[in-house]
Amino acid sequence: MLAAVFCPTTKDNTMVNIDELIEKNSRTVYHYTIVIEQLKKQKKDIEQEIEMLKKDVGVLMNNNIIINALNVIEGKYGNLKSDEFIEAICGFWGITSSKLFEKNRIEELVYRRVIMAKLLKIYYPKKTLVNFGKMFDQDHTTIIRLLENFDKFYMDSNNIKFQEALKPVAHFFLDITKTNNLFEESSVVANGS
């Protein structure tokens, strides 16, 4: 008994060379296999990036940094407690409040503490220097010194490091200089009046 052999044909019923057909199809399959592998790798990379972003957003959302920073940007300072305000301002510097208030004299952090003391004094005028000292884990005399140093550093245009520390939060000072004298409160302390 003879077995029937299937031979593909083209539209005009000419016989197709089986070897050519297999070679053509295997090249196509090989090409698609490579494309699929590349897509799988890209998918894996994207999934890893998404996971990293989720972790970053999760950390930020857990600390309410995003919400606080948005409130600060939108000028809703009154809605923030002073510790939330501190975290939001630290967010502009890319640090945490615990880093800001570490017991060290790293020049960059000293300038940021000086700026933070001035911002707190401006935006929370009803709080006392003792209250601010507790936030900094210091006494009120440290806050007085920080406020005096702000005036000194701010007036010194040659102090590039202070100017660099001030840049990310400078708009907070521009907002209030429209209505208040920036140096009014701390100058009184410095003059002893």
C-alpha positions as CSV (number, residue, x, y, z in Angstrom):
1,M,0.0,0.0,0.0
2,L,1.4,3.4,-1.0
3,A,1.2,6.3,1.5
4,A,-0.2,9.5,0.2
5,V,2.4,12.3,0.4
6,F,1.2,15.9,0.8
7,C,3.1,18.4,-1.4
8,P,2.3,22.1,-0.9
9,T,1.6,24.1,-4.0
10,T,1.3,27.7,-4.8
11,K,-1.7,29.5,-6.2
12,D,-0.9,28.4,-9.7
13,N,-0.5,24.8,-8.5
14,T,3.2,24.7,-9.0
15,M,5.1,22.5,-6.6
16,V,6.9,24.2,-3.7
17,N,10.4,23.1,-2.8
18,I,10.0,21.7,0.7
19,D,13.6,22.5,1.7
20,E,13.2,26.2,0.7
21,L,9.9,26.4,2.6
22,I,11.4,24.8,5.8
23,E,14.4,27.1,5.6
24,K,12.3,30.2,5.1
25,N,9.9,29.3,8.0
26,S,12.8,28.4,10.3
27,R,14.4,31.9,9.7
28,T,11.1,33.5,10.4
29,V,10.6,31.5,13.6
30,Y,14.2,32.2,14.6
31,H,13.6,36.0,14.0
32,Y,10.4,36.0,16.1
33,T,12.1,34.0,18.8
34,I,14.8,36.7,19.1
35,V,12.2,39.4,19.1
36,I,10.2,37.6,21.8
37,E,13.3,37.2,24.0
38,Q,14.1,40.9,23.6
39,L,10.5,41.9,24.6
40,K,10.7,39.6,27.6
41,K,13.9,41.2,28.7
42,Q,12.4,44.7,28.2
43,K,9.3,43.6,30.2
44,K,11.5,42.3,33.0
45,D,13.5,45.6,33.1
46,I,10.3,47.7,33.1
47,E,8.8,45.5,35.9
48,Q,12.0,46.0,38.0
49,E,11.8,49.8,37.5
50,I,8.1,49.8,38.4
51,E,8.9,47.9,41.6
52,M,11.6,50.4,42.5
53,L,9.3,53.3,41.9
54,K,6.6,51.7,44.0
55,K,9.1,51.4,46.9
56,D,10.2,55.0,46.5
57,V,6.6,56.2,46.3
58,G,5.6,54.0,49.2
59,V,8.4,55.4,51.4
60,L,7.4,58.9,50.4
61,M,3.7,58.4,50.9
62,N,4.3,56.7,54.3
63,N,6.1,59.8,55.4
64,N,3.6,62.2,53.8
65,I,6.6,64.0,52.2
66,I,4.8,64.3,48.9
67,I,1.7,65.8,50.4
68,N,3.6,68.1,52.7
69,A,5.9,69.3,49.9
70,L,2.8,70.0,47.7
71,N,1.2,71.9,50.5
72,V,4.4,73.9,50.9
73,I,4.6,74.6,47.2
74,E,1.0,75.7,47.0
75,G,1.5,78.0,50.0
76,K,-0.6,76.1,52.4
77,Y,1.9,76.5,55.3
78,G,-0.8,77.0,57.9
79,N,-2.1,73.5,57.2
80,L,1.2,71.9,58.2
81,K,2.4,71.2,61.7
82,S,5.9,72.5,62.2
83,D,7.4,69.0,62.1
84,E,5.7,68.3,58.7
85,F,6.9,71.7,57.5
86,I,10.5,70.7,58.5
87,E,10.2,67.4,56.6
88,A,8.8,69.1,53.5
89,I,11.6,71.7,53.5
90,C,14.2,68.9,54.0
91,G,12.6,67.2,51.0
92,F,13.7,70.2,48.9
93,W,17.3,69.5,50.0
94,G,16.9,65.8,49.5
95,I,17.6,64.9,53.1
96,T,15.5,63.9,56.2
97,S,15.0,65.9,59.3
98,S,17.0,63.4,61.3
99,K,20.0,64.1,59.0
100,L,19.4,67.8,59.3
101,F,19.4,67.7,63.1
102,E,22.4,65.3,63.5
103,K,25.0,66.4,66.0
104,N,27.7,67.4,63.6
105,R,29.3,70.5,62.1
106,I,29.3,69.6,58.5
107,E,29.2,73.0,56.9
108,E,26.4,72.2,54.4
109,L,24.2,71.0,57.3
110,V,25.0,74.0,59.4
111,Y,23.9,76.3,56.7
112,R,20.7,74.3,56.2
113,R,20.0,74.4,60.0
114,V,20.5,78.2,59.9
115,I,18.0,78.5,57.0
116,M,15.5,76.2,58.7
117,A,15.6,78.2,61.9
118,K,14.8,81.4,59.9
119,L,12.0,79.7,58.0
120,L,10.4,78.3,61.2
121,K,10.6,81.7,62.8
122,I,9.0,83.3,59.8
123,Y,6.2,80.8,59.2
124,Y,5.5,79.9,62.8
125,P,5.7,83.3,64.6
126,K,3.6,82.2,67.5
127,K,6.1,79.5,68.5
128,T,8.8,80.5,71.0
129,L,12.5,80.0,70.6
130,V,12.3,77.4,73.3
131,N,9.8,75.4,71.1
132,F,12.2,75.7,68.1
133,G,15.1,74.6,70.3
134,K,13.2,71.4,71.2
135,M,12.7,70.7,67.5
136,F,16.4,71.0,67.0
137,D,17.2,69.1,70.2
138,Q,19.0,72.3,71.4
139,D,18.2,75.1,73.7
140,H,16.8,78.6,72.8
141,T,20.2,80.2,72.7
142,T,21.2,77.9,69.8
143,I,18.2,79.2,67.9
144,I,19.2,82.8,68.6
145,R,22.7,82.1,67.3
146,L,21.2,80.4,64.2
147,L,19.0,83.4,63.5
148,E,21.9,85.8,63.9
149,N,24.0,83.7,61.6
150,F,21.3,83.8,59.0
151,D,21.5,87.5,58.8
152,K,25.3,87.4,58.6
153,F,25.4,84.7,55.9
154,Y,22.5,86.2,53.9
155,M,24.3,89.5,53.6
156,D,27.6,87.9,52.6
157,S,27.2,87.4,48.8
158,N,30.7,85.8,48.8
159,N,29.5,82.8,50.9
160,I,28.8,80.5,47.9
161,K,28.1,77.4,50.1
162,F,25.3,79.3,52.0
163,Q,23.9,80.6,48.7
164,E,23.8,77.0,47.3
165,A,22.0,75.7,50.4
166,L,19.5,78.6,50.1
167,K,18.7,78.1,46.4
168,P,16.2,75.1,46.8
169,V,14.1,77.0,49.3
170,A,14.8,80.7,48.3
171,H,11.2,81.1,47.1
172,F,9.9,80.8,50.7
173,F,11.9,84.0,51.5
174,L,10.7,85.8,48.3
175,D,7.1,85.1,49.3
176,I,7.4,86.9,52.6
177,T,9.7,89.7,51.6
178,K,6.7,91.2,49.8
179,T,5.0,91.9,53.1
180,N,7.6,91.6,55.8
181,N,11.1,92.7,56.4
182,L,13.2,89.5,56.2
183,F,15.6,90.6,58.9
184,E,13.2,92.4,61.2
185,E,12.7,89.7,63.9
186,S,16.3,88.3,64.2
187,S,17.9,91.8,63.9
188,V,16.1,92.8,67.0
189,V,17.6,89.9,68.9
190,A,21.0,90.6,67.4
191,N,20.9,94.3,68.4
192,G,19.7,93.4,71.9
193,S,16.6,95.7,71.4
